[in-house]
């Protein structure tokens, strides 16, 4: 991938833009360094853009607090990043918003709300604080709300539970992993008009996250031609 292609990919997320012709040498050494730096931040193996096989909406934070929250969530760091990549089902139809410390994604009649309880320094989660932190989130939502666990910038697949069982699932993770304070981020709540809306959304989300298997091209072995000497008549 050349520098022009990298610039096209990162252009909607960064606060700089370099125009160039098709030749690689049209970028200066400093420009190449900057393009590579932010391409690696946004598109390396650990970044959300590479790990989720879905569409992304570029969202611009409205405050410093919101920016810190979303950069931590998306696992991107860098002063020149002006918009955050948000994984969605449909980039054009999805609505994103940040309100009261929670990040809200609305699409297909489903509201997906990422609620953070803090981090290991400001608001650590442990055996004493777990029930309180989980309750502070679940009490804000209706009884039919489903929850998932946010671990860093990922939701843990297959965890979805109601408010009576989600605290138990968080406890299981705490018992299983000793370093949970560094990555156990918060709860994702799902609100929906009816169960069918949610089931359709979950199925679509599951399909998008499945990475298509690369098929190896079929190769046909050609038989080597052998020169057979005709000894007749000799």
PENOR-V761009 format. One record per residue. N is the residue number from 0. RES is the residue in one letter. D_FIRST is the distance of its C-alpha to the first C-alpha in Angstrom with 2 decimals. Layout:
n-><N,N>
res-><RES,RES>
d_first-><D_FIRST,D_FIRST>
This chain:
n-><0,1,2,3,4,5,6,7,8,9,10,11,12,13,14,15,16,17,18,19,20,21,22,23,24,25,26,27,28,29,30,31,32,33,34,35,36,37,38,39,40,41,42,43,44,45,46,47,48,49,50,51,52,53,54,55,56,57,58,59,60,61,62,63,64,65,66,67,68,69,70,71,72,73,74,75,76,77,78,79,80,81,82,83,84,85,86,87,88,89,90,91,92,93,94,95,96,97,98,99,100,101,102,103,104,105,106,107,108,109,110,111,112,113,114,115,116,117,118,119,120,121,122,123,124,125,126,127,128,129,130,131,132,133,134,135,136,137,138,139,140,141,142,143,144,145,146,147,148,149,150,151,152,153,154,155,156,157,158,159,160,161,162,163,164,165,166,167,168,169,170,171,172,173,174,175,176,177,178,179,180,181,182,183,184,185,186,187,188,189,190,191,192,193,194,195,196,197,198,199,200,201,202,203,204,205,206,207,208,209,210,211,212,213,214,215,216,217,218,219,220,221,222,223,224,225,226,227,228,229,230,231,232,233>
res-><X,X,X,X,X,X,X,X,X,X,X,X,X,X,X,X,X,X,X,X,X,X,X,X,X,X,X,X,X,X,X,X,X,X,X,X,X,X,X,X,X,X,X,X,X,X,X,X,X,X,X,X,X,X,X,X,X,X,X,X,X,X,X,X,X,X,X,X,X,X,X,X,X,X,X,X,X,X,X,X,X,X,X,X,X,X,X,X,X,X,X,X,X,X,X,X,X,X,X,X,X,X,X,X,X,X,X,X,X,X,X,X,X,X,X,X,X,X,X,X,X,X,X,X,X,X,X,X,X,X,X,X,X,X,X,X,X,X,X,X,X,X,X,X,X,X,X,X,X,X,X,X,X,X,X,X,X,X,X,X,X,X,X,X,X,X,X,X,X,X,X,X,X,X,X,X,X,X,X,X,X,X,X,X,X,X,X,X,X,X,X,X,X,X,X,X,X,X,X,X,X,X,X,X,X,X,X,X,X,X,X,X,X,X,X,X,X,X,X,X,X,X,X,X,X,X,X,X,X,X,X,X,X,X>
d_first-><0.00,3.81,6.83,8.27,6.29,6.94,10.33,11.08,10.84,13.04,15.22,18.04,18.53,18.76,21.45,19.53,17.62,16.37,16.63,15.16,15.16,12.50,12.64,10.55,13.99,15.30,14.35,16.98,16.69,18.04,15.66,12.60,14.59,15.41,12.02,10.90,14.35,14.42,11.05,12.49,15.81,14.87,12.32,13.43,15.52,18.68,17.77,19.40,16.37,15.19,18.75,20.35,19.60,20.99,20.69,20.61,22.87,22.26,25.61,26.99,29.59,32.97,34.22,33.37,34.82,32.77,29.58,30.36,31.22,28.08,25.71,27.56,27.39,23.65,23.12,21.27,22.59,22.07,24.29,21.76,21.11,23.46,22.90,22.73,20.80,23.68,23.33,25.60,26.61,26.29,24.47,26.89,30.10,29.78,31.70,31.00,33.52,34.69,38.45,40.87,38.30,36.70,33.45,34.19,32.04,34.07,33.23,35.16,38.43,37.20,36.91,34.68,35.75,34.24,37.17,36.71,39.70,38.23,36.92,38.50,39.92,41.00,42.01,41.80,42.47,44.99,48.00,50.10,47.75,46.01,48.63,48.94,45.21,44.73,47.93,46.90,43.95,45.67,48.77,46.83,46.11,48.23,49.44,47.24,44.02,41.76,39.76,36.77,35.77,32.79,31.36,28.86,26.33,27.27,30.35,32.07,32.12,35.61,37.56,38.82,42.50,45.26,46.67,49.32,46.89,43.74,45.39,46.25,42.62,41.57,44.36,43.09,39.70,41.51,43.61,40.77,38.39,39.85,36.87,36.91,37.69,34.20,32.38,35.11,34.21,36.58,37.46,35.86,38.61,38.50,40.94,41.49,44.12,45.04,44.01,42.54,40.07,38.86,38.73,36.62,34.24,34.00,33.39,30.56,29.00,29.36,27.68,24.61,24.22,24.36,21.02,21.24,21.63,19.31,21.64,21.60,22.19,25.76,26.40,29.79,31.30,33.02,36.42,36.87,39.48,42.41,44.89,48.29,51.08,54.13,57.10,59.64,62.18,61.72>
